[in-house]
Amino acid sequence: MNRKKAVSMTALALLLSGPLAAQEAAPPHMTPEMQAMMEAFQKAGTPGTEHQKLASMAGTYDLTIKSWHNPGGEPTTDNGTATRKMILGGRVMVEEVSSQMMGEPFTGQGLHGYDNVTGKYWGTWVDSMSTGLMVSEGSCDANLSCTYTGRHHDPVTKQLQTTRMTTRWTNPTTEVFDMYAPGPDGKEAKMMEITYKKRGQ
């Protein structure tokens, strides 16, 4: 093959490949159904006002933890710290807790979010006293006073147990978390109260 013929074939290949490359780079044609689906996914994944409210809770907190091991009895009191920060592009808040529980070191991690699809706030919790997972769902008002229902398996009975949790802000830097669960008689009793005091305020 002479040089002139080789150059001509190369030019022809480039001319033919041009339309193919342009065709590959062009976005695929979307039907109205596909467009609606894409818009639904975008809406579901876009952080909004509720996520901004969660972001306002970011920071480091000092904790006072009261635990009731016998409903109606005197609680034990422990201290700890918590850090909260937003992850996943402002979609989810992660909370890391370090404290003492019944004289033993205790660590825990929670995730808190708002689901644009269900219109509900949600949370998960794992800690160093369990290998299980608590999943909760609830609602909050404009002041982030919230009520959640959580579910986990009780270590003693191994049955699924429902827990009610509430949060409220007593002032701009102080949040109070309360947890209620069935007592020995099956009636709901207060099991825990955690006061969060935000640092640097």
C-alpha positions in Angstrom: 0.0 0.0 0.0 1.5 3.4 -1.0 1.5 6.4 1.2 -1.2 8.3 -0.7 -3.6 5.4 -0.5 -3.0 4.9 3.2 -3.7 8.6 3.9 -6.9 8.4 1.9 -8.2 5.3 3.8 -7.4 7.0 7.1 -9.4 10.1 6.0 -12.3 7.9 5.0 -12.3 6.1 8.3 -12.4 9.4 10.2 -15.2 10.6 8.1 -17.2 7.5 8.7 -16.5 7.4 12.4 -17.6 11.0 12.9 -21.4 10.4 12.7 -21.1 7.2 14.9 -19.2 9.1 17.6 -21.8 11.9 17.5 -24.6 9.4 17.8 -23.0 7.7 20.8 -22.4 11.0 22.6 -26.1 12.1 22.1 -28.4 11.5 25.0 -30.8 8.7 24.6 -34.3 9.5 23.6 -36.6 9.5 26.7 -40.3 8.7 26.6 -42.7 10.7 28.7 -42.8 7.8 31.2 -39.0 7.7 31.5 -38.9 11.5 31.9 -41.5 11.3 34.7 -39.6 8.6 36.4 -36.3 10.6 36.3 -38.1 13.6 37.8 -39.5 11.5 40.6 -36.1 10.2 41.5 -34.6 13.6 41.4 -37.3 15.0 43.7 -36.9 12.1 46.1 -33.1 12.7 46.3 -33.0 16.4 46.6 -32.4 17.8 50.2 -35.1 20.3 51.3 -36.2 22.3 54.3 -36.4 19.3 56.6 -32.8 18.4 55.8 -31.7 22.0 56.6 -33.4 21.6 60.0 -31.3 18.5 60.7 -28.2 20.4 59.6 -28.9 23.0 62.2 -28.3 20.3 64.9 -24.7 19.7 63.8 -22.1 20.2 66.5 -20.7 18.8 69.7 -22.8 18.1 72.7 -22.3 17.3 76.4 -24.8 14.7 77.6 -26.5 13.9 80.9 -28.0 10.4 80.7 -30.6 9.2 83.1 -31.6 5.5 83.0 -34.4 3.8 84.8 -33.8 0.1 85.4 -36.9 -0.2 87.5 -40.0 1.8 86.4 -40.7 4.4 89.0 -37.5 3.9 90.8 -34.5 6.2 91.1 -32.5 6.6 87.8 -28.8 6.1 87.4 -26.9 9.1 85.9 -24.0 9.0 83.5 -22.2 11.6 81.4 -21.1 11.5 77.8 -20.5 13.4 74.6 -22.1 13.4 71.1 -21.0 14.8 67.8 -23.5 15.4 64.9 -22.6 16.1 61.3 -24.3 15.9 57.9 -23.2 13.4 55.3 -24.2 12.3 51.8 -24.4 15.9 50.5 -26.6 17.1 53.3 -29.1 14.3 53.1 -28.4 12.4 56.4 -27.1 13.4 59.8 -24.8 10.9 61.6 -24.5 11.0 65.4 -21.6 9.5 67.4 -22.1 9.0 71.1 -19.4 8.1 73.7 -20.4 7.7 77.4 -20.6 5.3 80.3 -23.5 2.8 80.8 -23.8 0.9 84.1 -20.1 1.6 84.8 -18.9 0.3 81.4 -17.6 2.3 78.4 -20.4 2.8 75.9 -20.4 3.9 72.3 -23.2 4.3 69.8 -24.0 5.5 66.3 -27.2 6.8 64.9 -28.4 8.0 61.5 -31.2 10.6 61.2 -32.9 11.6 58.0 -36.1 12.7 56.3 -37.6 10.7 53.5 -39.1 12.9 50.8 -41.1 9.9 49.5 -42.9 9.0 52.7 -42.9 12.4 54.3 -41.5 10.9 57.5 -38.4 11.4 59.6 -36.4 8.2 60.3 -33.6 7.0 62.4 -31.3 4.0 63.0 -29.3 3.1 66.1 -26.5 0.6 66.9 -24.3 0.5 69.9 -21.6 -1.4 71.8 -24.2 -3.1 74.1 -25.9 -4.9 71.2 -25.4 -6.6 67.9 -28.9 -5.6 66.7 -30.4 -2.7 64.9 -33.1 -0.3 66.0 -35.1 1.3 63.2 -37.5 4.2 64.0 -39.9 6.5 62.1 -41.8 9.5 63.1 -42.8 13.1 62.6 -41.5 16.5 63.8 -43.0 20.0 64.0 -41.4 23.2 62.9 -39.4 23.4 66.2 -38.0 19.9 65.8 -40.1 18.5 68.6 -40.4 14.9 67.4 -42.2 11.7 68.2 -40.7 8.4 66.9 -41.7 4.8 67.1 -38.8 2.4 67.2 -38.6 -1.4 66.8 -35.9 -3.8 67.9 -35.7 -7.3 69.3 -35.6 -7.6 73.1 -32.4 -9.5 74.2 -34.3 -11.3 77.0 -37.5 -12.3 75.3 -36.1 -12.2 71.7 -39.4 -10.8 70.7 -39.9 -7.6 68.6 -40.4 -4.7 71.0 -41.8 -1.3 70.2 -40.3 1.8 71.8 -41.7 5.4 71.8 -39.2 8.2 71.7 -39.7 12.0 71.9 -37.3 14.9 71.5 -37.8 18.6 72.4 -35.7 21.7 72.5 -36.1 23.6 75.8 -33.9 26.4 74.4 -31.8 26.9 71.3 -28.8 25.0 72.7 -30.6 22.2 74.8 -32.4 19.2 73.5 -34.1 16.6 75.7 -34.6 13.0 74.5 -37.0 10.7 76.3 -37.5 6.9 75.6 -40.4 4.8 76.7 -40.8 1.0 76.6 -43.0 -1.7 78.1 -42.2 -2.4 81.8 -42.4 -5.7 83.5 -46.2 -5.4 83.7 -46.4 -4.6 80.0 -47.4 -1.0 80.6 -45.3 1.8 79.0 -42.7 3.3 81.3 -40.0 5.9 81.0 -36.6 4.1 80.5 -34.2 6.9 79.5 -33.8 10.6 79.4 -30.8 12.3 77.7 -30.1 16.0 77.9 -28.0 17.3 75.1 -26.2 20.6 75.8 -24.5 22.1 72.7 -21.0 23.4 73.1 -19.7 26.7 71.8 -22.9 28.6 72.3 
